Amino acid sequence: MKFGIIKERKSPPDRRVVFTPDELLRLKLEHPETEIKVESSDIRIFTDQQYDDVGIEVTNDISDCEVLFGVKEVPVAELIPFKKYFFFSHTIKKQPHNRKLLQAILAKKIDLYDHETIVDQNYKRLIGFGRYAGIVGAYNGFRAFGIKFELFSIPKAETLAGKEALVSKLKRQVLPPIKIVLTGRGKVGNGAKEILDAMKIKAVSVDNFLTKLYSEPVYVQIDVLDYNKRKDGAIASKSDFYSNPTEYISDFERFTKVSDIFMAGHFYANDAPVILTRQMLQATDCKIKVVADISCDVNGPIACTIKSSTIADPFFGYLPSDNSEVSYKHPAAIVVMSVDNLPCELPKDASEGFGEMFMEHVIPAFFNGDKDGILKRAKVTENGKLTERFRYLQDYVDGK
């Protein structure tokens, strides 16, 4: 088996990598029969020399490798026919801008394994950068709050060494007695929670968050049944919500009346209700002044997320009355942070965590006959066709 680590070619540049030098060394030690090559790159957070130092071959030609690992989408012109590729293709939700990429993958008879489709037998995702998105997103939320109210100024996350440096900067700031509502209990939501807990911000119950006043900052982490309710008033359950999302409406408005910062770390399915509506944001009793939309579904469940922002320019103002973008310094503006590649700001930490997960959950499948079906479930395309699990993408491929 020949594995290749490809150079990231998407713009803006992404410095992350699937495997750090230490993880590739571990892979070689555990599976000495494996050949590994790393495509030379001048943007990767780990240098060519660091790979060379642990005995990994660095080269400009990885065309003889059978399996190629990357992070972001591979430009169509760079796709090598008949290979097995692992990367985030951003096609499984029928994203229009990547239709040509999936068409090219099929035309070149490439076997695509999307990192998002690597799941266990219960279809729970096994790997991803979600934790680091949550960590950086929470940091950016506080950074936005400090800038909006001219309380403090902290540097961009990308200029700091890692999570501990982010926490150190945040702990030095003095916060007023604000209330923070955090949606989601997955990797993203819990990543944000790591920051809140590291800052020693008090976690409170939903009832207390909604009804009590505090003399210190507090936060509440809420799940789908906390911010959605059945339209008919019947008793709700998680299983019912996931099976019948169209029978639900948002119950988030009660949080908008008492929250200063909203950190959105939820997973959002296409048929689920809008969470934070424009009407909620227009209400005279809406207190929210900062929205850190870590999940970043543009024109999706968060009405003020009208665009993706960037690491270079992470904040914009949203004017609910006009449903438009304004300067975040506008007195009536809600500050929105909707960076869609947050883990890129912590490339070293994110790469280390990703590689550990990949070694634990995916690499064994190459050597045990895929006995747990990890690779089978993850495979999106095979020999020029969509696999059974992803046949729903056919109309997307056909341009319909």
ROSE-545131 format. One record per residue (C-alpha): residue number from 1; x, y, z. Coordinates in Angstrom, 1 decimal, always signed. Example, Ala and Ser with C-alpha at 12.3 -4.5 7.8 and 13.67 -1.06 7.14 Angstrom:
<atoms>
<1,<+12.3,-4.5,+7.8>>
<2,<+13.7,-1.1,+7.1>>
</atoms>
This chain:
<atoms>
<1,<+0.0,+0.0,+0.0>>
<2,<+1.4,+3.4,-1.0>>
<3,<+0.0,+6.5,+0.8>>
<4,<+0.6,+10.0,-0.5>>
<5,<+0.0,+13.3,+1.4>>
<6,<-0.9,+15.9,-1.2>>
<7,<-0.1,+19.6,-1.3>>
<8,<-3.0,+21.9,-0.6>>
<9,<-3.7,+24.0,-3.6>>
<10,<-7.0,+25.7,-2.8>>
<11,<-7.0,+29.5,-2.4>>
<12,<-6.8,+31.0,+0.2>>
<13,<-4.0,+28.7,+1.3>>
<14,<-4.8,+26.1,+4.0>>
<15,<-1.8,+25.2,+6.2>>
<16,<-3.4,+22.1,+7.8>>
<17,<-2.5,+18.6,+6.9>>
<18,<-4.1,+15.2,+7.6>>
<19,<-0.9,+13.7,+9.1>>
<20,<+1.8,+15.4,+11.1>>
<21,<+5.4,+14.0,+10.8>>
<22,<+5.0,+12.2,+14.1>>
<23,<+1.7,+10.5,+13.0>>
<24,<+3.4,+9.3,+9.7>>
<25,<+6.3,+8.0,+11.7>>
<26,<+3.8,+6.1,+13.9>>
<27,<+2.1,+4.8,+10.8>>
<28,<+5.4,+3.4,+9.4>>
<29,<+6.3,+1.8,+12.7>>
<30,<+2.9,+0.1,+13.1>>
<31,<+2.7,-0.9,+9.4>>
<32,<+6.2,-1.2,+8.1>>
<33,<+4.9,-2.7,+4.8>>
<34,<+3.4,+0.7,+4.0>>
<35,<+5.2,+3.2,+1.7>>
<36,<+4.5,+6.9,+2.3>>
<37,<+5.3,+10.0,+0.3>>
<38,<+4.7,+13.6,+1.1>>
<39,<+4.3,+16.1,-1.7>>
<40,<+6.6,+19.1,-1.2>>
<41,<+4.8,+22.2,+0.0>>
<42,<+5.9,+25.6,+1.1>>
<43,<+2.6,+26.5,+2.9>>
<44,<+2.1,+23.5,+5.2>>
<45,<+2.4,+24.2,+9.0>>
<46,<+4.9,+21.3,+9.1>>
<47,<+7.9,+21.9,+6.8>>
<48,<+9.3,+19.4,+4.2>>
<49,<+12.4,+19.2,+6.5>>
<50,<+10.3,+18.1,+9.5>>
<51,<+9.0,+15.1,+7.4>>
<52,<+12.4,+14.4,+6.1>>
<53,<+13.8,+14.4,+9.6>>
<54,<+11.6,+11.4,+10.6>>
<55,<+12.4,+9.5,+7.5>>
<56,<+9.4,+10.3,+5.3>>
<57,<+10.2,+10.8,+1.6>>
<58,<+9.3,+14.3,+0.3>>
<59,<+8.9,+14.6,-3.4>>
<60,<+7.3,+16.6,-6.2>>
<61,<+5.7,+13.5,-7.8>>
<62,<+3.3,+11.3,-5.8>>
<63,<+1.5,+9.9,-8.9>>
<64,<+2.6,+6.3,-8.0>>
<65,<+0.7,+6.4,-4.7>>
<66,<-2.6,+4.5,-4.5>>
<67,<-4.3,+6.5,-1.8>>
<68,<-4.0,+10.3,-1.6>>
<69,<-4.8,+12.3,+1.5>>
<70,<-5.6,+16.0,+1.6>>
<71,<-7.7,+18.5,+3.5>>
<72,<-9.6,+20.8,+1.2>>
<73,<-11.0,+20.4,-2.3>>
<74,<-8.4,+19.4,-5.0>>
<75,<-8.5,+21.6,-8.1>>
<76,<-10.0,+19.7,-11.0>>
<77,<-6.8,+20.0,-13.1>>
<78,<-4.8,+18.4,-10.3>>
<79,<-6.9,+15.3,-9.9>>
<80,<-5.1,+12.1,-10.9>>
<81,<-7.4,+9.6,-12.6>>
<82,<-8.1,+6.1,-11.0>>
<83,<-6.8,+7.1,-7.6>>
<84,<-8.4,+6.9,-4.1>>
<85,<-8.7,+10.4,-2.6>>
<86,<-9.6,+11.5,+0.9>>
<87,<-10.5,+15.2,+1.3>>
<88,<-13.4,+17.5,+2.2>>
<89,<-15.1,+17.8,-1.2>>
<90,<-18.0,+19.9,+0.0>>
<91,<-20.4,+18.2,-2.4>>
<92,<-22.6,+15.9,-0.2>>
<93,<-25.0,+18.8,+0.5>>
<94,<-25.2,+19.5,-3.3>>
<95,<-23.1,+22.7,-3.0>>
<96,<-23.5,+24.3,-6.4>>
<97,<-19.9,+25.7,-6.5>>
<98,<-18.5,+22.2,-6.4>>
<99,<-20.7,+20.4,-8.9>>
<100,<-17.9,+20.4,-11.5>>
<101,<-15.5,+18.9,-9.0>>
<102,<-17.8,+15.9,-8.4>>
<103,<-18.4,+15.6,-12.1>>
<104,<-14.6,+15.5,-12.7>>
<105,<-14.1,+12.9,-10.0>>
<106,<-16.6,+10.6,-11.7>>
<107,<-15.2,+11.3,-15.2>>
<108,<-11.7,+10.4,-14.0>>
<109,<-13.0,+7.2,-12.2>>
<110,<-11.6,+8.4,-8.9>>
<111,<-12.8,+6.7,-5.6>>
<112,<-13.7,+9.6,-3.4>>
<113,<-13.8,+9.2,+0.4>>
<114,<-15.0,+12.5,+1.9>>
<115,<-13.8,+13.2,+5.4>>
<116,<-17.4,+14.2,+6.3>>
<117,<-18.7,+10.7,+5.3>>
<118,<-16.4,+8.7,+7.6>>
<119,<-18.9,+7.4,+10.1>>
<120,<-19.5,+4.5,+12.5>>
<121,<-22.2,+1.9,+12.2>>
<122,<-24.7,+4.4,+13.6>>
<123,<-23.6,+7.0,+11.1>>
<124,<-22.0,+9.2,+13.7>>
<125,<-19.0,+11.1,+12.3>>
<126,<-15.6,+9.8,+13.5>>
<127,<-13.2,+12.5,+12.4>>
<128,<-13.2,+16.2,+11.6>>
<129,<-11.9,+19.6,+12.7>>
<130,<-15.1,+20.5,+14.5>>
<131,<-13.5,+20.8,+17.9>>
<132,<-11.0,+23.4,+16.7>>
<133,<-13.7,+25.3,+14.8>>
<134,<-15.5,+25.6,+18.2>>
<135,<-12.4,+26.7,+20.0>>
<136,<-11.5,+29.4,+17.5>>
<137,<-15.1,+30.4,+17.0>>
<138,<-15.7,+31.1,+20.7>>
<139,<-12.4,+33.1,+20.9>>
<140,<-13.6,+35.1,+17.9>>
<141,<-16.9,+35.7,+19.6>>
<142,<-15.3,+37.3,+22.6>>
<143,<-12.9,+39.2,+20.3>>
<144,<-15.9,+40.6,+18.5>>
<145,<-17.6,+41.6,+21.7>>
<146,<-14.5,+43.4,+22.9>>
<147,<-14.2,+45.4,+19.7>>
<148,<-17.9,+46.2,+19.4>>
<149,<-18.1,+47.7,+22.9>>
<150,<-14.5,+49.0,+22.9>>
<151,<-13.8,+47.0,+26.1>>
<152,<-10.6,+45.2,+25.0>>
<153,<-8.6,+44.3,+22.0>>
<154,<-7.1,+40.8,+21.6>>
<155,<-5.0,+39.6,+18.7>>
<156,<-6.3,+37.3,+15.9>>
<157,<-6.2,+33.6,+16.8>>
<158,<-3.9,+32.9,+13.8>>
<159,<-1.2,+35.0,+15.4>>
<160,<-1.1,+32.8,+18.5>>
<161,<+0.6,+29.5,+19.1>>
<162,<-2.4,+27.3,+20.1>>
<163,<-5.4,+26.8,+22.3>>
<164,<-3.6,+27.6,+25.5>>
<165,<-2.4,+30.9,+24.1>>
<166,<-6.0,+31.8,+23.2>>
<167,<-7.2,+30.9,+26.7>>
<168,<-4.4,+33.0,+28.3>>
<169,<-5.4,+36.1,+26.3>>
<170,<-9.1,+35.7,+27.2>>
<171,<-8.5,+35.1,+30.9>>
<172,<-6.8,+38.5,+31.1>>
<173,<-9.9,+40.4,+30.0>>
<174,<-12.6,+41.6,+32.4>>
<175,<-16.1,+40.8,+31.1>>
<176,<-19.3,+42.5,+32.3>>
<177,<-22.1,+40.2,+33.6>>
<178,<-23.2,+39.0,+30.1>>
<179,<-25.2,+36.0,+29.2>>
<180,<-23.9,+33.6,+26.4>>
<181,<-26.1,+31.0,+24.8>>
<182,<-24.3,+28.2,+23.0>>
<183,<-26.2,+25.8,+20.7>>
<184,<-24.9,+22.3,+20.0>>
<185,<-23.4,+19.4,+21.9>>
<186,<-21.3,+17.8,+19.2>>
<187,<-17.6,+18.4,+18.5>>
<188,<-18.2,+22.1,+17.5>>
<189,<-20.4,+23.0,+20.5>>
<190,<-18.1,+21.2,+22.9>>
<191,<-15.0,+22.9,+21.4>>
<192,<-16.6,+26.2,+22.2>>
<193,<-17.5,+25.0,+25.7>>
<194,<-13.8,+24.2,+26.3>>
<195,<-13.0,+27.9,+25.9>>
<196,<-15.9,+29.0,+28.1>>
<197,<-14.9,+26.5,+30.8>>
<198,<-11.2,+27.4,+30.6>>
<199,<-12.2,+31.0,+31.2>>
<200,<-14.1,+29.9,+34.3>>
<201,<-17.4,+31.3,+33.0>>
<202,<-20.2,+29.8,+35.0>>
<203,<-22.5,+27.3,+33.3>>
<204,<-26.1,+27.5,+34.4>>
<205,<-29.3,+25.7,+33.6>>
<206,<-31.8,+26.7,+31.0>>
<207,<-34.4,+27.8,+33.6>>
<208,<-31.9,+29.9,+35.5>>
<209,<-30.4,+31.4,+32.4>>
<210,<-33.9,+32.6,+31.3>>
<211,<-35.1,+33.9,+34.6>>
<212,<-32.2,+34.9,+36.9>>
<213,<-29.9,+37.9,+36.9>>
<214,<-26.3,+37.4,+37.6>>
<215,<-23.4,+39.6,+38.7>>
<216,<-20.9,+37.6,+36.7>>
<217,<-20.8,+36.3,+33.1>>
<218,<-22.7,+33.0,+32.6>>
<219,<-23.5,+30.6,+29.8>>
<220,<-25.9,+27.9,+28.9>>
<221,<-25.3,+25.1,+26.4>>
<222,<-28.6,+24.0,+24.7>>
<223,<-29.6,+21.1,+22.6>>
<224,<-32.3,+20.8,+19.8>>
<225,<-35.2,+20.4,+22.1>>
<226,<-34.3,+23.5,+24.0>>
<227,<-34.6,+25.7,+21.0>>
<228,<-37.3,+23.8,+18.9>>
<229,<-40.8,+22.8,+19.8>>
<230,<-43.6,+20.9,+18.0>>
<231,<-46.0,+23.1,+16.0>>
<232,<-49.0,+21.2,+17.5>>
<233,<-47.7,+21.5,+21.1>>
<234,<-47.4,+17.7,+21.5>>
<235,<-44.6,+16.2,+23.6>>
<236,<-41.3,+16.4,+21.7>>
<237,<-38.5,+13.9,+21.6>>
<238,<-35.1,+13.9,+19.9>>
<239,<-36.0,+10.9,+17.8>>
<240,<-39.2,+12.6,+16.7>>
<241,<-37.4,+15.8,+15.9>>
<242,<-34.9,+14.0,+13.7>>
<243,<-37.6,+11.9,+12.0>>
<244,<-40.1,+14.8,+11.5>>
<245,<-38.2,+18.1,+11.5>>
<246,<-40.9,+19.9,+9.5>>
<247,<-43.3,+19.4,+12.4>>
<248,<-41.2,+21.7,+14.5>>
<249,<-40.7,+25.5,+14.8>>
<250,<-38.0,+27.5,+16.6>>
<251,<-38.4,+28.1,+20.3>>
<252,<-35.2,+30.2,+20.4>>
<253,<-36.9,+33.6,+20.9>>
<254,<-36.9,+33.1,+24.6>>
<255,<-33.1,+33.1,+24.6>>
<256,<-32.9,+36.2,+22.4>>
<257,<-34.6,+38.2,+25.1>>
<258,<-31.8,+37.6,+27.7>>
<259,<-28.7,+36.7,+25.7>>
<260,<-25.9,+39.1,+24.8>>
<261,<-23.8,+36.7,+22.8>>
<262,<-25.0,+33.8,+20.7>>
<263,<-22.4,+31.1,+19.8>>
<264,<-23.9,+28.8,+17.1>>
<265,<-22.2,+25.4,+17.2>>
<266,<-25.2,+23.2,+16.2>>
<267,<-25.5,+20.7,+13.3>>
<268,<-28.3,+21.9,+10.9>>
<269,<-30.2,+19.5,+8.6>>
<270,<-31.9,+20.9,+5.5>>
<271,<-35.5,+20.4,+6.7>>
<272,<-35.0,+21.7,+10.2>>
<273,<-36.6,+24.9,+11.3>>
<274,<-34.8,+28.2,+11.1>>
<275,<-33.4,+28.9,+14.6>>
<276,<-32.8,+32.6,+14.7>>
<277,<-35.2,+34.5,+12.5>>
<278,<-35.1,+38.0,+11.2>>
<279,<-38.3,+38.8,+13.1>>
<280,<-36.6,+37.7,+16.3>>
<281,<-33.6,+40.0,+15.6>>
<282,<-36.0,+42.9,+14.8>>
<283,<-37.9,+42.6,+18.0>>
<284,<-37.4,+45.5,+20.4>>
<285,<-36.6,+43.1,+23.3>>
<286,<-33.9,+41.2,+21.4>>
<287,<-30.7,+41.7,+23.4>>
<288,<-28.2,+39.8,+21.2>>
<289,<-25.4,+42.0,+20.0>>
<290,<-22.8,+39.4,+18.9>>
<291,<-23.4,+36.3,+16.8>>
<292,<-20.5,+33.9,+16.5>>
<293,<-21.9,+31.5,+13.8>>
<294,<-19.3,+28.8,+14.0>>
<295,<-21.5,+26.4,+12.0>>
<296,<-21.8,+29.0,+9.2>>
<297,<-24.7,+27.9,+7.0>>
<298,<-25.1,+31.0,+4.8>>
<299,<-28.8,+31.9,+4.3>>
<300,<-29.6,+29.1,+6.6>>
<301,<-30.9,+28.8,+10.2>>
<302,<-29.3,+32.0,+11.5>>
<303,<-30.9,+35.0,+9.7>>
<304,<-27.9,+37.3,+10.2>>
<305,<-25.5,+35.0,+8.5>>
<306,<-26.0,+36.5,+5.1>>
<307,<-22.4,+35.7,+4.0>>
<308,<-19.2,+33.9,+5.0>>
<309,<-16.6,+36.1,+6.5>>
<310,<-12.9,+35.5,+6.3>>
<311,<-9.9,+35.1,+8.6>>
<312,<-8.6,+38.3,+7.2>>
<313,<-11.9,+40.2,+7.8>>
<314,<-13.9,+38.1,+10.2>>
<315,<-16.6,+40.5,+11.4>>
<316,<-19.4,+42.4,+9.7>>
<317,<-22.4,+44.3,+10.9>>
<318,<-26.0,+43.1,+10.3>>
<319,<-28.9,+45.5,+10.4>>
<320,<-32.1,+43.6,+11.1>>
<321,<-34.4,+46.4,+9.9>>
<322,<-32.9,+46.2,+6.4>>
<323,<-31.7,+42.6,+6.4>>
<324,<-28.4,+44.1,+5.1>>
<325,<-24.7,+44.3,+5.9>>
<326,<-23.4,+47.5,+7.5>>
<327,<-20.3,+48.4,+9.4>>
<328,<-20.1,+46.5,+12.7>>
<329,<-19.5,+49.9,+14.3>>
<330,<-23.1,+51.0,+13.4>>
<331,<-24.9,+51.5,+16.7>>
<332,<-27.9,+49.3,+15.6>>
<333,<-25.7,+46.6,+14.1>>
<334,<-25.4,+43.1,+15.4>>
<335,<-21.8,+41.9,+15.0>>
<336,<-21.6,+38.7,+13.0>>
<337,<-18.6,+36.3,+12.8>>
<338,<-19.2,+33.7,+10.2>>
<339,<-15.7,+32.5,+9.1>>
<340,<-16.2,+29.1,+7.4>>
<341,<-12.6,+27.8,+7.9>>
<342,<-12.0,+28.5,+11.5>>
<343,<-9.6,+25.6,+12.2>>
<344,<-7.2,+27.2,+9.7>>
<345,<-6.4,+29.7,+12.5>>
<346,<-4.9,+26.9,+14.6>>
<347,<-3.3,+24.7,+11.9>>
<348,<-0.8,+22.9,+14.2>>
<349,<-3.3,+22.0,+16.9>>
<350,<-6.0,+21.1,+14.3>>
<351,<-3.6,+18.9,+12.3>>
<352,<-2.4,+17.0,+15.4>>
<353,<-5.9,+16.3,+16.5>>
<354,<-7.1,+15.3,+13.0>>
<355,<-4.2,+12.9,+12.5>>
<356,<-4.8,+11.2,+15.8>>
<357,<-8.5,+10.6,+14.9>>
<358,<-7.5,+9.4,+11.5>>
<359,<-5.0,+6.9,+12.9>>
<360,<-7.5,+5.6,+15.4>>
<361,<-10.6,+5.3,+13.2>>
<362,<-9.6,+5.0,+9.5>>
<363,<-6.1,+3.6,+9.0>>
<364,<-6.9,+0.3,+10.7>>
<365,<-9.5,-0.3,+8.0>>
<366,<-6.8,-0.5,+5.3>>
<367,<-5.2,-3.4,+7.1>>
<368,<-8.1,-5.4,+8.6>>
<369,<-10.1,-5.9,+5.5>>
<370,<-12.4,-3.0,+6.5>>
<371,<-14.1,-5.3,+8.9>>
<372,<-16.1,-2.5,+10.5>>
<373,<-17.2,-1.1,+7.1>>
<374,<-15.6,+2.3,+7.7>>
<375,<-14.2,+2.6,+4.1>>
<376,<-17.4,+1.2,+2.5>>
<377,<-19.6,+3.7,+4.2>>
<378,<-17.3,+6.6,+3.5>>
<379,<-16.9,+5.9,-0.3>>
<380,<-18.9,+8.4,-2.3>>
<381,<-17.8,+7.4,-5.8>>
<382,<-16.4,+4.2,-7.4>>
<383,<-15.4,+3.4,-10.9>>
<384,<-17.2,+6.4,-12.4>>
<385,<-20.4,+6.0,-10.4>>
<386,<-22.0,+7.2,-7.2>>
<387,<-22.1,+4.5,-4.5>>
<388,<-25.5,+3.4,-3.2>>
<389,<-25.4,+5.7,-0.1>>
<390,<-24.8,+8.7,-2.3>>
<391,<-27.2,+8.0,-5.2>>
<392,<-29.2,+11.0,-4.0>>
<393,<-26.5,+13.2,-5.6>>
<394,<-27.3,+12.0,-9.1>>
<395,<-29.5,+14.9,-10.0>>
<396,<-26.9,+17.3,-8.6>>
<397,<-24.3,+15.7,-10.8>>
<398,<-26.6,+15.9,-13.8>>
<399,<-27.0,+19.7,-13.2>>
<400,<-30.7,+19.5,-12.3>>
</atoms>
